[in-house]
Amino acid sequence: MGSASVQIGLLLVNAIAGFFLFVVLLRFLLQAVRADFYNPISQFVVKATNPFIVPLRKVIPGFAGFDWAAIVLLIIVQMIAISLSLLIAGYGLPYASIAIWALLGTAGLFLKLYFWGLLISVIASWLAPQSYNPALMLLRQLLEPVMAPIRKLLPDMGGFDISPIILFLVINVFEIILIATARETGAPGFIIGL
C-alpha cells in the first residue's frame, strides 16, 4: 500500500473505533456513577451500545455495581482496532502484545475522557456556571465522584476550588506512566487512548 492509503486507512480505523470506544466508555462510566438515565445523551449512549452490550451481558454479568461487559467490549474493540491498524501498516500481529496494548489503550481512554471532561467543565464554570446543558450536567455527574474525595483532603480555600488542578496533575502522572509502559512493550504510535 502507498503511504497516503496507509494514512487514510489508519485515520478511518482510528476515527470509527475511537468514536465507538468513546461511546462504550461513556456507557460504562455513566452507569458506574448512576448518571441521569433520562438525559438525551445518556439515551443516545444506551441505544448505540445496547446491540453489543446486551448479548455480552449474557456471558459477562455485572459485578459490584460495574458493567463488566462494557469493559470487555472496550478491550475487544481496542484489540480489533490495533490489529486492523497493524495490518494496514504492514506489520505482523503479535497477539500477546496486542492484548497488553489494548489494556493500556483502554486505561488511556479513561484518563483522556477525564482530562478533557475536566477541562470542559472548568471552562464552562467560568463561562456558564449555572448552565443546564445536558452535556455539562452529565460531565458534572461523571466528575463529581472523582473530585469529591480530593476536595475532602484539601483545606478550606475560602471558596476557591483547586481540586481540578490536583486532578489534572494526577491524570498527567498516570498518562506518563502509561506512555512509558507502552514504549517499553514496543507499542506502535497509533493506539487509541495513548
Beta strands, then each sheet from edge to edge (+ up, - down):
end
